[in-house]
Amino acid sequence: MSTDMTEKGSVNTTIPDRDSTVGADSEQDVEAGVDNCEITADEKDPDVVDWDGPDDPENPANWSDKKKWLNIAILSIMTLVTPLGSSMFAPGIPGIMVEFHETSSTIATFLVSVYILGFAFGPLVIAPLSEIFGRRPLYIYGNILFVVFSVGAALSTGTGMLMAFRLLMGLAGSVPITIGSGSIADVMPVEKRGRAMSAWALGPLLGPCVGPIAGGYLIEAAGWRWVYWLIVILGGIFIPLSFFFLRETFGPVLIAKKTRRLRKETGNQNLRSKFAGRLSPKEQFKLAIVRPMKLLLLTPIVTLMSLYVAITYGILYLLITTFSFVYTEKYGFSEGDSGLTFLPAGIGMMIGVVGFGQLTDLMVQRNNKKGLTHRPEVRIAPVLTIPCGIALPIGLFIYGWTANFGVHWIVPMIGVLIFAAGLMGVMFCVQNYLLDTYPRYAASVTAAMTVLRSLLGALLPLGGLEMYNALGLGWGNSLLGFIALALIPIPVVFFIFGERIRGRFNPSL
């Protein structure tokens, strides 16, 4: 290695401690398969390519706030657009059933929930692909496919065709939901991550609630197909935006590009990335594709926390599938007005995001000022999780019994608002806790949680209408409330014993 190359600062011969920095390669190196690829270079090898010191401007962790937030803003809006497809057309289901001559309530429910199956299975492939090719290509091509499949849904001529394209929309649309948290971890330090995560996490939850508000009136005015044409337009806008403004944030991919550039500039073919290993991309993919399931099945923290979020998310979709029937049949809402019944859930989630996004960051910053080492458990402190957990059954009880007895429609809506605020708090606390607990596995942890969450979100509503028919709205929602109540101790247990459990079940994947 020539001396002039070292003077240019292109090759960093001192590899910084991977735990000393936050949000870049230090947290994401394993996502490129580093744990599965033996790093062949030692710290003094001059042929090792790394960042040019801790202040390297090419390191996404060192980008300006403007550049970071531009990236996060694009990702967050993309994450809001794709979940719109899950329920935006829900108010038009009765009309769709008539048009396609269907009478089965199961098919009516599955038309909504099949989209979420795409959210369930897409992450199993998307997460490992992001660990090999980086984040940016998946965002761009995933969005293009999402738009193409939305066109197919708009042109559907039967329930089978519509279900197929909705499944494909869910698969393509799961890209920003799966790897968005990894992109945020690439660029944001832990004390600022809460606000960024709140903007990103809002999409998967707010989208299914806000969509039907606009969808109800759009369906009433122009028909259900225009829901998909609107999604095509919204998704199409982000094709050029993501291509020109979205930047790669994944450290190992950026270092690999830098290595290729330096080889070409210097002619030194011995240069290799800090993350270079013996495994081929194909072998990396084979190992990475099972990582989300290994985390989900073999790591108690991921298993139980994901189960908590999955059950509450499934209850949300169960409620969503009942809104169109409850408010039209019991309260006489029109097809257009029925979309407004989703507004309380959206307002509740906004309250949760604004509150918890700031609160968790303030708690981390307060501990930093005290000189305390950051512990992931601060994200699930009982002062946060217990009120959120209690809000879930309270909201369900209010919604169920007031709707059951035909109390004025504003009261069950207040119940939904309380439930949604609690759900957002639970989701936000758990998401940040898992991200802080296993930062190196950000994409895989998110994929693991998304798989279970989306499966219950898709499957739980299938038996929901039968449950309500058997138990009624009051006792049906009370049953769900008791389940939510039984889940409250889960984050409390991990707050107390989480550090011990992390030490015992630290995965080497």
N, C-alpha and C positions, 0 to 999 in steps of 0.2 A: 504493500500500500504506500503510495507516494506521500511525501510530507505535504506537498501543496494541497492535496485533497483534504487532509486533516485541517489545514489552516482555513479552508473554505467553510468548515463546519458542517460538511455534508454527512460525515460519519461520526457518530458520537461513540467514543470508546468507553464511556462510563454509562452503564445502564442504571438508571435511577431505580431505587427501591419501589417495587410495584405497589406498595401500600402507602407510599408517601404522597401520592397525588390522587386526585379524585376526578372521575368522569372521563378519562381517556383510556389509553391502553392498560393502565393499572387495573381498571375495573373490567375491561372487556377482553383481555387477551385470551382468556379461556374460550370465549365465544368463537374465536378463530380456530379452535382445536388445539390450543397450546398445551392444555393438560393432557391431550392425547398425542401430542407431537413433541418428541424430545428436542429441546432447544440445544442445538449442537455447538453454539458458540459460547465461549466464556467471556467474562467481563472485560478482559484486556485484549481481545481479538480485534485488530484494527479493521477487519473486513466486515464487522457487524454494523449494520445500518439501524440507527435509532433516531429519536428526536434530537434536534440540536440543542440539548440542554433543557432545563425545566421551563424556559420562557420561549421556546420555539413557536413562532406565530402559526406554523402549519398544524400544530397540535390543536384539535378542536376545543380542548379545555382552555386554550389561551385566546380564542377568538374574542372579538369585541362583543359587548352585550347586544348591540344592534344586529350583528350577524347571527348570534345564537338565537335571539328571539324571532328573527325572520324565519329561520329553519323550523323552530318550534311552532310558530304560528301556522305555517303551511301544513305541517304534520297534524296539528290539532284540528284544523278545518277539514282536512282529508279524513281524519278520524271521526268527525261529526257527519260528513256526507255519507260514508258507506253504511253506517247503521240506519240512516234514513230509510234505506230500502227494506229494512226488516219489518217495519210496521206502518210506513207512510200510507200504504194503500188499505190498511185494516178497516177504515170506515166503509170501504167499497166492497167488502166481502159479500154482503147479501146480494148486491147487484151482480157480482162475478158468478156467484152460485146460480143465479137465475139465467145468466147469459150462457153458461156452459152446462146447464141442465143437471146440476148436482144438488143433492139434498142431504148428504152425510155431514153431520156436525164435526166428525173427525177430520174429514177432508178440509172443511172450512178452517179448522184450527191449524192443520198441517200446512196450509197455504202460507200462514204467517211463520210458523216455527221452522219450516224446512230451511229457510234462509240462515237460521242460527246454527243448523248442522254444518253449514259451510264454515261458519266461525269456529266450530268445534274441531274440524279436521284440517282446515287450512294451516293453522299454526304448526302442526306436526311436520310439515314440509317447509314452510316459510322460515321458521326459526333456524334450522340447519343451513338453508340456502344463504341466509343473511350472515352466517358465520364463515362462509366461504367467499361469497361475492360482494359482501358489504350491504349497506342499507339502501343506498340511492337507487341502484338498478331495480330492486324489488318494488320500491315506491312507484317508480315510473311505469314499469311494465304491468304491475298489478293494477294500477289505475286505468291503464289502457284497456286491459281485459275486462275490468269492472264496467267500463262504459260500453264495450261491445256486448257483454252479456245483458246489460240493461236494455239495449236495443232489442235483443232477442225476446226479453220479457214483455216489452211493449208490443211486440208483434205476435204474441202467443195466440194460438187458436183453440186451446183446450187446457184443462187443468194440469194434465201431464206435462205438456210443454212449458207451462208457466212454472210448475214446481221445479223442473229441470234447470231452467234458466235462473230461478231464484237461488237454487243450490249453488250454481256456478258463480252468481253474484256474491254470495256469501264467502265462497272460497277466495275469490280475488279481493273482495273487500276486507278480508281479515288481515291484510298486510300491515296497514298502519296500526291496527289494534295489537298485533303481535309484536312488532319490533319498535314501536314508538317509544316505549319505556327505555329500551336500549339506547336509542338515539339521544334521549334526554340525559341518560347517565353518561354518555360520551362527552357531553359538553358542559353539564351543570355540576358545580360542587354540591356536596350534600346539604349545606345550609341554605341553598337556594333552590333545591330540587323540588320542594313541596309545591311552590307556585306553578312551576312548569308542569309537574305531574298533574296538578289539578286541572289545568287547561286541556291537557291531553286526555285524561281519564274521563272528562266530561262527555266526550263524544259517544262512547259505547253505551252510556246510560241516558244521556239527554236526547240523543238522536231518536230512539224508539218512542220517546214521549212527545217531542216537539213535532216530529214528522206528521202524525195524524192530525194535528191542528190545522196545518196548511192542506194536508191531503184530503180532509173531509170536505172543505169548500171546493177544492180543485176537482174532486171526483163528482161533486154535485153539479158543478158548472160545465165540465168538459169530459167527464168519464175517467175511469180508473187507469186507462192506458196513458193518460197525460201525466200521471204520477211518475211513470218510468221515463217519459220524455223529459220531464223536469230533472230527474236524477241524471240522465244522459248529459243535459246541459251543464249541470253543476259539476259533474265529474269531468266533463270535457274541458272546462275552464282550467282545471288543475293539470292537464297534460302539458301545456306549454309552461305554466308556472313552475311545476316541479322540475321540468327539464332545464330551465334557465336559472332558477333561483335556489333550488334545493341542492345542498352540498353533502358530500360523503363525510360522515362523522366517525366511522369505525376505524380505530387506530391501526390494527393489523393490516387492513386493506390499504390504508394510506401509506404505511411504511413499505408495503410490498411494491406499490407504485413508485415510491421514492427510490427503492432499490433498483428497479428496472431502469429508471431514468439515469441513475448514477452509473449503472453498468454501460449504458449507451454513451454517456458523456465521457467516461474515463477509460473505457475498454477493459476495465477490471472485472472479469467474469467471476471472480471469487467472492465478490460482494454478496451478502445475503442478509435478509431481514432478521431482526432480533427474534422474530417469531417463527423463523424457518424451522421445519422439522422433517422427520423422515417419512411421514405419512403423505400420500397423494391426496388431492382434493376428493377423489372418490372414496378413499378410506376415511377421510375426515367426515364426509357426509354420512357414511354408514354409522359412525360412532355418534355423530351429532344428532341424527334423527331419532335415536332412542333416548337422548338425554332428557327431554321434557317428561317422558313417561317414567324414567328412573327417578327423577326428582319428585314427581307426583306420587309414586308408589312406595319409594324407599326413604323419603325424608319426611318425618312427622310434621315438621313446621309447614312445609309446602302442602302436604296432604290435608291437614285439618283446616288450615287457613283458607285453602282453595275451596274446601267443602263448605265452609261458612259463607264465602262469597257466592258460590254456585247455588246454594239453596236460596239465598235471598234474591239472587238474580232470577232464578227460576220462578219465584213467587211474583216478582215484578212482571214477567211475561205472562204469567197466569192471570194477573190482574188486567193486563193490557188486553188480553183476548176476551175478557168479560165486559169491558167498558162499552163496546158497541152494542151489546145485547142489553146490559143493565140499564143504560141511560136512554136507549130508544124504547124499550118495552115498558120499563117502570116509570120513566119520567117524561116520555113522549118527545125526546130530542129528535130533530131531523138528522138526515145523513150528514149534512154539513155541520150542524151544531154538535154532533157527536164527537167531532174532532177536538172541540174545545174541552172535552172531558179529560184529555191528556195534559192540559195545561197545568193543573195542580202538581202533577208529578215533575214536570219541568221546573216549576218554581221551587219545589222542594229540593231538587238537585242543585239548582243554582245557589240556594241558601247553604247547602252542604259544602259545595265547592268553595264559595267565598270564605266561609267560616274556617274550614279545616285546612285549606291551602295555606292560609296565613298562619294559623295557629301552630301547625306542626313545625313550620320553619322557625317561628319565634321560639318554640321550645328547644330546638336544636341550637339556635343562636345563643339562647340564654345559657345553655350548658357549655358552649364554647367560651363564652365570656368568663365563666367560672373556672375555666381550665380543665373541665371534665372531658374525658375521652368519650367520643360519640358511641352510644350503644343503640343498636337498631330498635331495642324495646321501647325507646322513648316514643316511637311512632304509634305504639299500641297501649299507651298509658291508660289505666282505668278511667281517668278523668275524661278521656276521649271516647273509649270504646263502650263503656257501660251505658252512658246516656244514649249513644247511637243504637246499641243493642236493644234498649228498652223502648226506643221510639218505634221500632219495627212492629212488635206485637200491638202496641197502643194504636198505631195507625190502622192495622188490620182489623182490630176489634171495632174501631169507630166506623170504618168503611163497611164492614160486613153487617153489623147489626142495624145501623141507620138505613142502609140500602134495603135490608131485609124488611124493615117496617115502613119503608116509604117515607122516611123523614126527608125534609127539604134537601134538594140535591146538593146544596152547598156544604152540608155536613159530611156526607161521605167523601166529597172532594177534599175537605180539610183532613180527613183521615188519610187519604192518599198522599197529601202534601207531607204530613208527618212521617209516613212510611218512607217516602222518597228521600227526605232529608236524612233520616237515619241510615238508609241504604247507601247514600253517597258517603256518609261518614265512615261506615264499615268498609266499603270498597276502597276508599282513599287511604285509610289507616293500614289496611292489610297490604295493599299494593306497595305502599312506601316501605312497609316493614320487610316484605319479601325482597324488595329491591336493595335495601340496605343490608339485609342478612346475607344474600348471595349476589353481590354486585357483579361478580365475574360471569354469572349465569343469567344476566338480565333478560335476554331474549328468551332463553329456555324456560326460566321461571314464569315469565309472562305467558308463554305458550302453554305451560302446564296448567296454569290457573284458567286460561281462556278455554282450554279443551273441556275441563270439567264444568266450568260456568256455562259454556254454550250448550253442552249436552243437556244439562238440566233445564236451561232456558228453552231448548227445543222440545224436550220430551215431557217435562212436567205439565205444560198446558194441554197435552193430548188427553189426559185423563181429568183435566180440570172441570170441564163442563159436566161430566158425569158425576164428579164429586159434589158439585154445587146442586145438581139435580137430586142427589141422594140426601145431602145434609142441609141444603139451603144456604143462602148467602151468609147468614149469621154464624151457624156452626161450622160451615166450610172455611170461612176466614178465621174463625177462632182456632180451628185445628192448625192452620198455617201459623197463626200467632203463637200458639204453644210450642210449635217446632222452633220458631225464631227465638222464643224465650229460652229454650233449652240450649241454644248455641252461644248464649252470652258468655259463659265461663271460658270458652276456648281462648280468646285473646288474653283474658286475665291469667290463665295458666301459663301462657307463653311469656307474658310480661314478668312473671315471677321466676319461672324456670327456663326461660328461653335461652339464656347464655349457656347454661349447663347442657341443654339439649343440642344447641348448635355445636358445642365441642364434641359431643358424642356421635352426632349424625352428620358430620361435615362430609359432604359427598366428594368423592374423587372420580370425576366422570371423564 
